[in-house]
């Protein structure tokens, strides 16, 4: 029997907290963040009703600020959000600010009932005001790309320099959600992004990662442990975030062009937001948009090809040349 079949056949039994690997893994990540990257974390009041937890580097004050906005799933400090190697490369050029969006960390909370991506954007602006960051670049992946576009639109070119949007279907329509749900074999798209069972989490991995080995080799008990420790906290609020999106409600995209230079990074095999959406989004966001497509990659290019992803981001943010119209490349 192949090892992947053996592991997947094991029963899904919730692991007691004292044998769970997740706390050990999180401790390892915190060690890498603090000692290897020089990141520190704190919680800041960003409005009368909201607070955000965030990581940041103590870089020289003249270094440009890059704000990284994570997607759905575990917290922004999880390896599958922004790998340590990628952050190390970025930290050599930028002062990093990495917030945990509302409800993705115990310290990121609000008493407001607004669950739209606009409320997330307002919290990010409030955080940057609170820590006295006037100008900054943005990098948002997936759900974080929704928030990044709203921040860029709100703040304009006076505060936001350049914008990187990765694997983020900001131009999604109602039918895109319906197609994703059908592809995943569920009734509602929330069941895809907030799985409740190991089988559903395995299906999400199949859709999000190009290599099939990742989803096949992980045993059900490990997936169940990840669900209990990473997906159950604030589950109600996270489901409300998905339902509160102003994007994807209608049959037409609810997004306008941006004034900033924009880099779109997409996996050629993205099954959550197919490449066709990237091609359309490039036209919607304006003339100063560049699209980079990475082959043999699905929804998480920053994880599947962190070095290539980091180079694209650094070259774009540090380059002084303006983006030519209709710029598009496919990376090997």
C-alpha positions in Angstrom: 0.0 0.0 0.0 1.4 3.4 -0.9 2.3 5.5 2.1 -0.2 8.2 1.1 -3.0 5.7 1.1 -1.9 4.2 4.4 -2.0 7.7 6.1 -5.3 8.7 4.5 -6.9 5.5 5.8 -6.1 6.2 9.4 -9.1 7.3 11.5 -9.7 11.0 12.2 -9.5 11.1 15.9 -9.1 14.6 17.6 -5.7 14.7 19.2 -5.5 15.7 22.9 -4.0 19.2 23.3 -0.9 17.7 25.0 0.0 15.6 21.9 -1.0 18.2 19.3 1.8 19.3 17.0 0.2 22.6 16.2 1.4 24.5 19.4 4.9 23.1 18.8 4.8 24.3 15.2 3.5 27.8 16.3 6.3 28.0 18.8 8.8 27.2 16.1 7.4 29.9 13.8 7.5 32.5 16.6 11.2 31.6 17.2 11.9 32.0 13.5 10.0 35.3 13.4 11.7 36.8 16.4 15.2 35.5 16.3 15.8 34.8 12.7 13.9 37.7 11.1 14.0 40.2 14.0 10.2 40.6 14.0 8.4 41.8 17.1 4.6 41.7 17.7 2.1 43.9 19.5 -1.5 44.8 19.7 -2.7 48.3 18.8 -6.0 50.1 19.1 -6.9 51.1 15.6 -10.3 52.6 16.3 -12.7 53.1 19.2 -14.1 49.6 18.4 -11.2 47.6 17.0 -7.7 46.4 17.8 -5.2 44.6 15.6 -2.3 42.3 16.3 0.7 42.7 14.0 4.3 41.7 13.4 6.9 44.3 12.3 10.6 44.6 11.7 12.7 47.3 13.4 14.2 48.5 10.2 15.9 51.8 9.6 13.4 54.7 9.3 14.5 55.5 5.8 13.6 52.0 4.5 10.3 51.8 2.6 7.4 50.1 4.4 5.7 47.1 2.9 2.4 46.0 4.4 1.6 42.3 3.8 -2.0 41.2 4.0 -2.8 37.5 4.3 -5.5 35.3 2.9 -8.1 33.1 4.7 -7.1 30.2 6.9 -4.7 30.3 9.8 -3.1 33.4 11.2 -0.7 35.5 9.1 2.3 34.0 11.0 1.5 30.5 9.6 4.0 29.2 7.1 1.5 28.8 4.3 0.7 32.5 4.4 4.2 34.0 4.1 7.1 31.6 4.3 10.0 32.6 6.5 12.4 32.6 3.5 10.2 35.0 1.6 10.0 37.3 4.6 13.8 37.2 5.0 14.3 38.3 1.4 11.7 41.1 1.7 13.1 42.3 5.1 16.5 43.0 3.5 14.8 45.8 1.4 11.7 46.9 3.4 10.4 47.5 6.8 7.7 44.9 7.1 4.3 45.3 8.7 2.3 42.1 8.8 -1.1 42.5 10.5 -3.4 39.7 11.5 -6.7 40.8 10.0 -9.8 41.1 12.1 -10.7 37.7 13.7 -7.5 36.0 12.6 -5.8 36.4 16.0 -7.1 36.8 19.5 -5.7 40.3 19.5 -7.4 41.3 16.2 -11.0 42.1 17.3 -13.8 44.5 16.8 -17.2 45.2 18.4 -18.5 46.5 15.1 -21.0 44.3 13.2 -19.5 45.3 9.8 -17.9 42.2 8.3 -17.0 43.6 4.8 -13.5 43.9 3.4 -14.1 47.7 3.8 -14.0 47.3 7.5 -10.8 45.3 7.3 -9.3 48.1 5.1 -10.4 50.7 7.7 -8.6 48.7 10.4 -5.4 48.5 8.4 -5.4 52.3 7.8 -6.1 52.8 11.5 -3.1 50.6 12.3 -0.8 52.5 10.0 -2.0 55.8 11.5 -1.4 54.5 15.0 2.2 53.4 14.3 2.9 56.6 12.3 3.4 55.1 8.9 2.6 57.8 6.3 3.6 56.1 3.1 3.8 52.4 2.2 3.5 49.7 -0.4 0.9 46.9 -0.3 1.1 43.2 -0.9 -2.1 41.2 -0.5 -2.7 37.5 -1.3 -6.2 36.1 -2.0 -8.5 37.6 0.6 -5.7 40.0 1.6 -5.8 41.2 -2.0 -9.4 42.3 -1.6 -8.3 44.4 1.4 -5.2 45.7 -0.3 -7.3 47.1 -3.2 -9.7 48.8 -0.8 -6.8 50.3 1.1 -5.2 51.5 -2.1 -8.4 53.1 -3.3 -9.1 54.7 0.0 -5.6 56.2 0.6 -4.8 57.0 -3.0 -1.3 57.7 -4.3 -0.5 60.2 -1.5 0.1 57.3 0.9 0.2 54.1 -1.2 3.1 53.7 -3.5 2.8 50.4 -5.4 0.4 47.5 -5.0 1.0 43.7 -5.4 -2.0 41.5 -5.7 -1.5 37.8 -5.8 -4.1 35.1 -6.5 -6.9 37.5 -5.6 -10.2 37.4 -7.6 -11.1 41.0 -6.7 -13.3 41.0 -9.9 -15.3 37.9 -8.9 -18.9 37.6 -9.8 -21.7 35.6 -8.2 -21.2 32.9 -10.7 -17.5 32.5 -9.8 -18.5 31.5 -6.3 -21.1 29.1 -7.6 -18.5 27.5 -10.0 -16.0 27.1 -7.1 -18.6 25.5 -4.9 -19.5 23.0 -7.7 -15.8 22.3 -8.3 -15.3 21.5 -4.6 -18.5 19.4 -4.5 -20.3 21.5 -1.9 -23.3 23.7 -1.9 -21.8 27.0 -0.6 -18.4 28.6 -1.2 -18.0 29.1 2.6 -17.8 25.3 2.9 -14.7 25.4 0.7 -12.8 28.2 2.5 -13.8 27.2 6.0 -13.8 23.4 6.0 -15.2 21.4 8.9 -13.9 18.0 8.1 -10.5 16.5 7.1 -12.0 15.5 3.8 -13.1 19.1 3.1 -9.7 20.4 4.1 -8.0 17.8 1.9 -10.2 19.0 -1.0 -9.2 22.6 -0.3 -5.5 21.6 -0.4 -6.1 19.9 -3.7 -7.6 23.1 -5.2 -5.0 25.5 -3.6 -1.7 23.6 -4.3 -0.5 22.4 -7.7 1.4 19.4 -6.4 -1.0 16.5 -5.6 1.5 15.0 -3.1 0.7 17.6 -0.4 -3.0 16.6 -0.1 -2.4 12.9 -0.5 0.3 12.4 2.1 -1.3 14.2 5.0 -3.2 11.8 7.3 -6.7 12.6 8.4 -5.7 12.9 12.1 -3.2 15.6 11.2 -5.8 17.5 9.1 -8.3 17.1 12.0 -5.7 18.6 14.4 -5.2 21.5 12.0 -8.9 22.1 11.8 -9.4 22.1 15.5 -6.4 24.4 16.3 -6.5 26.7 13.2 -9.9 26.8 11.7 -12.3 26.5 14.6 -11.2 29.7 16.5 -13.5 32.6 15.6 -15.2 30.3 13.0 -18.6 32.2 13.3 -16.9 35.5 12.7 -14.8 34.2 9.8 -17.9 32.9 8.1 -19.5 36.3 8.5 -16.5 37.8 6.8 -17.1 35.7 3.8 -20.8 36.5 3.7 -20.0 40.1 4.3 -17.9 40.6 1.3 -19.1 43.4 -1.1 -17.4 41.5 -3.9 -19.0 38.6 -5.7 -22.5 39.5 -4.9 -23.6 40.6 -8.3 -23.2 39.5 -11.9 -20.8 42.3 -12.6 -17.4 43.1 -10.8 -17.6 45.5 -8.0 -14.2 47.0 -8.3 -12.8 50.1 -10.0 -9.4 51.0 -11.4 -6.5 52.0 -9.2 -4.2 55.0 -9.6 -1.1 53.1 -8.4 1.2 50.8 -10.4 -0.1 47.3 -9.8 1.6 43.9 -10.1 -0.6 40.9 -10.4 1.0 37.5 -9.6 -1.0 34.4 -10.5 -0.5 30.7 -10.7 -1.2 29.3 -14.1 -3.1 26.4 -12.6 -5.1 28.4 -9.9 -8.3 26.5 -9.3 -9.8 28.9 -6.8 -9.5 32.0 -9.0 -8.7 30.8 -12.5 -6.2 32.6 -14.7 -9.0 34.0 -16.9 -9.9 36.2 -13.9 -6.4 37.6 -13.7 -6.5 38.6 -17.4 -9.8 40.4 -16.9 -8.7 42.0 -13.6 -5.6 43.4 -15.4 -7.9 45.3 -17.8 -10.2 46.5 -15.0 -7.5 47.9 -12.7 -6.2 50.3 -15.2 -3.3 50.9 -17.7 -0.5 50.7 -15.1 -0.9 47.0 -14.4 1.6 44.2 -15.0 0.7 40.5 -14.9 3.2 37.8 -14.0 2.0 34.2 -14.4 4.0 31.4 -12.8 3.7 27.9 -14.4 3.1 24.7 -12.4 1.5 26.8 -9.7 -1.9 27.0 -8.2 -3.4 29.4 -5.6 -0.3 29.9 -3.3 2.6 31.0 -5.5 4.3 32.6 -2.5 4.6 29.1 -1.0 5.1 27.0 -4.1 7.8 29.3 -5.5 8.8 31.7 -2.7 12.2 32.7 -4.3 10.6 33.5 -7.7 7.7 35.2 -6.0 10.0 37.3 -3.8 12.1 38.3 -6.8 9.1 39.5 -8.7 7.9 41.6 -5.7 11.3 43.1 -5.1 12.0 43.9 -8.7 8.6 45.5 -9.1 8.7 47.6 -5.8 12.3 48.7 -6.2 12.2 49.4 -9.9 11.8 53.0 -11.0 10.5 52.3 -14.5 6.8 52.8 -15.2 4.8 49.8 -16.3 4.1 49.7 -20.0 0.5 49.1 -21.0 -0.6 45.5 -21.6 2.5 44.1 -19.9 2.2 40.3 -19.3 4.7 37.5 -18.9 4.6 33.8 -18.2 7.3 32.6 -15.9 8.9 29.2 -16.2 
